Amino acid sequence: MGRQERIASAIALCAIPIALWYAMEARHFVADKRERIRGQDLGGGVGGGAYDTEEDLQSLSSVVRDFGVAAAFTVAIVVFRVLLSKFVLSSLTEAWVNHKEWDESELRQRREKFEHCFFLSLYYITATGFGWYALYDKSWVPAAIVPGASGEVNNCWTNFWFQFNERCTEVKLYYMLSLGYTFQSLFFLIVRKHRRNFFEMAIHHTLEMLLIIYSWGYGYVRIGTLVLALHDVGDVFINVLRCANELRFVKTSVFLLLSTLVTWVWFRLWAYPWYVIRSTMFYAYDIVMSTGGGVGESSLIAHEGYYFFNAMLCALYVLHWFWFYMFLKITYHALFMNRVDDEVDVVVTEKHEQEQTTPTTKKGQ
């Protein structure tokens, strides 16, 4: 790992305790806001409805336990991944990923990559299914994001200051599962061999981690569940595609590639800005940036939370377009050059780096 990679890894790891600390500061702000609203005995919230303050204030004390659940998910996922690779996938890859045109070094890398993508496929299928189960009946989830849902996305801001942590067990577990997976993704990104997309993935995982922690700390739980659901379903197709590509299932790979493009455009390029960014940037402005829904004084923390969350969402949207460009390159190769290359996950070996840095000599020299 080079100097730049070590710096990027250090920044990503340092972001974890900083984000956790600042999320706890946000928790104190939200608690104070609730106490003032409760003290003035307001019967309705910003979006209408009564406040269930006693239970809400009790849920405030569970934040530390929630992050403990995320840590437990991290350990469980790491252990499961290691055991799956050692006792199941190692034998499967030897039987399935075995092409004569590859030398020993490339074959080993291909098998490691297949194990990695197979695990990711299992996780995202599980996370997508559980996410849909947890969200399909929620009032803030539209059908364009979760099949069978019938909610309205602007309900994300109903009683905003009192939805700090959703009391629904399924929503909490879905959130902490996603956070635990993000932690283990950063860990394996650092310990795995350096790849061409190291910086992009480091930025992506760090943004994802910050969004999950800050949204949980500031109370952007409902809109956060939509962000998670949008991303999980697309990653299913991506990683199944990569598995099929390593097995040299060309027709299946082309079909999955086209399916990936469709889901990417629908969920990440259209539904994400139309439902998530539009709601959290414009509809939520008068609620979050106001003086606490008409109570108390304006708070710097409230403003920081609004600007930070929207900045992270927009940065993630920029990455969506970058990855879409990479998928278009892969699609061009698949349709016009009869191959499906994984342009964004190539191990950078010493041989590859030498080829990139050593000048080509003329014939005979």
C-alpha positions in Angstrom: 0.0 0.0 0.0 1.5 3.3 -1.1 1.7 6.6 0.8 -1.5 8.0 -0.6 -3.4 4.9 0.1 -2.2 4.9 3.7 -3.3 8.5 4.1 -6.7 7.8 2.6 -7.1 4.8 5.0 -6.1 6.8 8.0 -8.6 9.6 7.1 -11.4 7.0 6.7 -10.6 5.3 10.0 -10.4 8.7 11.9 -13.8 9.6 10.5 -15.4 6.9 12.5 -14.8 8.2 16.1 -15.3 11.8 14.9 -18.7 11.0 13.4 -19.7 9.1 16.5 -18.7 11.9 18.8 -20.5 14.6 16.8 -23.6 12.4 16.5 -23.7 12.3 20.3 -23.5 16.2 20.3 -26.4 16.2 18.0 -28.3 13.9 20.3 -28.0 16.5 23.1 -29.2 19.2 20.9 -32.3 17.2 19.9 -33.0 16.3 23.5 -32.9 19.9 24.5 -35.2 20.8 21.6 -37.7 18.2 22.7 -37.6 19.4 26.3 -38.4 22.9 25.3 -41.3 21.7 23.1 -42.5 19.5 25.8 -42.3 22.4 28.3 -44.4 24.6 26.2 -47.0 21.8 26.0 -47.5 21.9 22.3 -50.1 19.5 21.2 -49.1 19.1 17.5 -45.9 18.7 15.6 -44.6 20.4 12.6 -46.3 18.0 10.3 -49.4 17.5 12.5 -50.2 15.0 15.2 -49.5 14.6 18.9 -46.1 14.1 20.4 -45.5 10.9 22.4 -42.8 12.6 24.4 -42.3 10.1 27.2 -41.6 7.2 24.9 -39.5 9.5 22.6 -37.3 10.7 25.5 -36.8 7.1 26.6 -35.7 6.2 23.1 -33.1 8.9 23.3 -31.1 6.9 25.9 -30.9 3.9 23.6 -28.5 5.6 21.1 -25.4 4.1 22.6 -27.0 0.7 22.7 -27.9 1.1 19.0 -24.3 1.8 18.0 -23.4 -1.3 20.1 -25.7 -3.3 17.9 -23.9 -1.9 14.9 -20.6 -3.0 16.3 -22.0 -6.5 17.0 -23.2 -6.7 13.4 -19.7 -5.7 12.2 -18.1 -8.5 14.1 -20.8 -11.0 13.0 -20.4 -10.0 9.4 -16.6 -10.3 9.5 -16.7 -13.7 11.2 -19.4 -15.0 8.8 -17.4 -13.7 5.8 -14.2 -15.4 6.9 -15.9 -18.7 7.7 -17.9 -18.6 4.4 -14.7 -18.1 2.5 -12.7 -20.7 4.3 -15.3 -23.6 4.5 -17.6 -23.0 1.5 -16.4 -20.6 -1.2 -12.8 -21.9 -1.3 -14.0 -25.2 -2.6 -16.6 -23.7 -4.9 -14.2 -21.4 -6.6 -11.7 -24.1 -7.3 -14.4 -26.0 -9.1 -16.2 -23.1 -10.8 -13.4 -20.5 -11.6 -10.9 -22.6 -13.5 -10.1 -21.4 -17.0 -7.1 -22.8 -18.8 -6.0 -19.4 -20.4 -5.3 -17.9 -17.0 -1.9 -18.3 -15.3 -1.6 -19.2 -11.6 -1.4 -15.6 -10.5 -4.4 -14.4 -12.4 -6.4 -17.5 -11.5 -5.8 -16.8 -7.8 -6.9 -13.2 -8.2 -10.0 -14.3 -10.1 -10.9 -16.7 -7.4 -10.4 -14.1 -4.6 -12.6 -11.7 -6.6 -15.3 -14.3 -7.1 -15.4 -15.0 -3.4 -15.6 -11.3 -2.7 -18.5 -10.7 -5.1 -20.4 -13.8 -4.0 -20.3 -12.6 -0.4 -21.5 -9.2 -1.5 -24.3 -10.7 -3.5 -25.5 -12.7 -0.4 -25.4 -9.6 1.8 -27.2 -7.3 -0.6 -29.9 -9.9 -1.4 -30.5 -10.3 2.4 -30.3 -6.5 3.1 -32.7 -5.7 0.2 -35.2 -8.3 1.3 -35.1 -7.3 5.0 -35.3 -3.6 4.0 -38.4 -4.1 1.9 -39.9 -6.1 4.7 -39.1 -3.3 7.3 -40.3 -0.4 5.1 -43.2 -1.5 2.8 -45.9 -0.4 5.3 -44.3 2.8 6.4 -46.0 6.1 5.7 -42.9 7.8 4.2 -42.0 5.1 1.7 -43.2 5.5 -1.9 -43.8 2.7 -4.2 -41.1 3.9 -6.6 -38.5 2.9 -4.0 -40.0 -0.2 -2.3 -42.5 -2.4 -4.1 -45.9 -2.6 -2.3 -45.4 0.6 -0.4 -47.9 3.5 -0.7 -46.4 6.3 1.4 -45.5 9.9 0.7 -41.9 10.9 1.0 -42.6 14.2 2.6 -44.0 12.3 5.6 -40.3 11.9 6.5 -40.6 15.3 8.2 -43.8 14.8 10.1 -43.1 15.5 13.8 -39.4 15.8 12.8 -38.0 16.7 16.3 -39.8 13.7 17.8 -38.8 11.0 15.4 -35.2 11.1 16.6 -35.0 7.3 16.7 -37.7 5.3 15.1 -39.2 3.0 17.7 -39.8 0.3 15.1 -37.5 -2.6 15.8 -37.2 -3.5 12.1 -36.1 0.0 11.1 -33.5 0.1 13.9 -32.1 -3.3 12.9 -32.0 -2.4 9.2 -30.1 0.8 10.0 -27.6 -0.8 12.4 -27.1 -3.7 9.9 -26.2 -1.2 7.2 -23.8 0.6 9.5 -22.2 -2.6 10.6 -21.7 -3.7 7.0 -20.1 -0.3 6.2 -17.6 -0.7 9.0 -16.5 -4.1 7.8 -16.4 -2.8 4.2 -13.8 -0.2 5.2 -11.9 -2.9 7.1 -11.7 -5.2 4.1 -11.0 -2.4 1.7 -7.8 -1.6 3.6 -6.6 -5.1 4.2 -7.3 -6.3 0.6 -4.8 -5.8 -2.2 -4.8 -2.3 -3.7 -7.1 -1.9 -6.6 -7.6 0.8 -9.2 -10.8 2.0 -7.6 -9.4 2.2 -4.1 -9.9 6.0 -3.7 -13.4 5.9 -5.2 -14.4 3.1 -2.9 -12.7 4.7 0.1 -14.7 7.9 -0.5 -17.9 6.0 -1.1 -17.6 3.9 2.1 -16.7 7.0 4.2 -19.6 9.0 2.8 -21.9 6.1 3.5 -20.7 5.7 7.0 -21.0 9.4 7.8 -24.5 9.6 6.3 -25.7 6.6 8.4 -24.2 7.9 11.6 -25.2 11.5 11.2 -28.7 10.7 10.0 -29.2 8.5 13.0 -27.8 11.2 15.4 -29.7 14.1 13.9 -32.9 12.3 13.5 -32.9 11.9 9.7 -33.9 8.3 10.2 -36.8 8.1 7.8 -35.1 9.8 4.8 -32.0 7.7 5.7 -34.0 4.4 5.2 -34.9 5.5 1.7 -31.2 6.1 0.9 -30.3 2.7 2.1 -33.2 1.0 0.2 -32.2 2.8 -3.0 -28.6 1.6 -2.9 -29.1 -2.0 -1.7 -31.3 -3.1 -4.6 -28.9 -1.8 -7.2 -25.9 -3.5 -5.6 -27.6 -6.9 -5.9 -27.5 -6.7 -9.7 -23.9 -5.4 -9.7 -22.4 -8.2 -7.7 -24.4 -11.0 -9.3 -23.1 -9.6 -12.6 -19.5 -9.7 -11.4 -19.9 -13.3 -10.3 -21.4 -14.3 -13.7 -18.5 -12.5 -15.4 -15.9 -14.5 -13.4 -17.7 -17.7 -14.4 -17.5 -16.6 -18.1 -21.3 -16.7 -18.5 -21.2 -14.1 -21.4 -25.0 -14.0 -22.2 -26.0 -14.0 -18.6 -23.4 -11.2 -17.9 -24.8 -9.1 -20.8 -28.4 -9.5 -19.5 -27.3 -8.6 -15.9 -25.3 -5.7 -17.2 -28.4 -4.2 -19.0 -30.5 -4.9 -15.9 -27.9 -3.1 -13.8 -28.1 -0.1 -16.1 -31.9 0.0 -15.8 -31.9 -0.3 -12.0 -29.1 2.3 -11.7 -31.0 4.9 -13.8 -34.3 4.2 -12.0 -33.1 4.2 -8.4 -29.8 6.2 -8.3 -30.1 8.7 -11.1 -33.8 9.4 -11.0 -35.6 8.3 -7.8 -32.6 9.3 -5.6 -32.6 13.0 -6.5 -36.4 13.2 -7.2 -37.5 11.7 -3.9 -34.6 12.0 -1.5 -32.6 15.1 -2.4 -35.6 17.2 -3.4 -37.4 16.4 -0.2 -34.5 16.9 2.2 -33.2 20.0 0.4 -36.4 21.9 -0.2 -39.4 20.5 1.7 -37.4 20.0 4.9 -35.9 23.5 4.8 -38.7 25.3 6.6 -38.9 22.5 9.2 -35.3 21.8 10.0 -33.8 25.3 9.4 -36.6 27.1 11.3 -36.4 27.7 15.0 -37.3 24.1 15.8 -40.8 24.2 14.4 -41.6 27.5 16.0 -40.0 26.7 19.4 -36.8 28.0 20.9 -33.9 29.8 19.2 -32.1 29.1 16.0 -29.3 26.6 16.5 -26.0 26.3 14.7 -26.1 22.5 15.2 -29.5 22.4 13.4 -28.1 24.4 10.5 -24.9 22.3 10.4 -27.0 19.1 10.3 -29.1 20.4 7.4 -26.1 21.6 5.3 -23.9 18.6 6.1 -26.6 16.0 5.3 -27.5 17.7 2.0 -23.8 18.1 1.1 -23.2 14.4 1.7 -26.3 13.4 -0.3 -25.1 15.5 -3.3 -21.6 14.2 -3.1 -23.0 10.7 -3.2 -25.1 11.6 -6.3 -21.9 12.8 -8.0 -20.4 9.3 -7.4 -23.5 7.8 -8.9 -22.8 9.5 -12.2 -19.1 8.5 -12.1 -20.0 4.8 -11.6 -22.7 5.1 -14.3 -20.0 6.3 -16.7 -17.9 3.2 -15.9 -20.9 1.0 -16.5 -21.4 2.6 -19.9 -17.8 1.7 -20.8 -18.4 -1.9 -19.8 -21.6 -2.0 -21.8 -19.8 -0.7 -24.9 -17.3 -3.4 -24.6 -20.0 -6.0 -24.1 -22.1 -5.0 -27.1 -19.4 -4.1 -29.6 -16.3 -5.9 -28.5 -17.9 -9.1 -27.2 -16.5 -9.1 -23.7 -17.6 -7.9 -20.3 -14.7 -6.4 -18.4 -14.7 -5.3 -14.8 -13.1 -1.9 -15.4 -13.4 -0.8 -11.8 -12.0 -3.7 -9.7 -8.6 -4.7 -11.1 -5.9 -5.8 -8.7 -2.9 -3.5 -9.2 0.0 -6.0 -9.1 3.7 -5.1 -9.2 3.8 -6.3 -12.8 0.9 -4.0 -13.8 2.5 -1.0 -12.0 5.8 -1.7 -13.8 3.9 -1.8 -17.2 2.4 1.6 -16.4 5.7 3.2 -15.4 8.4 1.6 -17.5 8.9 3.2 -20.9 8.4 1.0 -23.9 11.7 0.2 -25.7 12.0 0.0 -29.4 12.5 -3.3 -31.1 16.1 -4.4 -31.2 17.2 -2.2 -28.3 
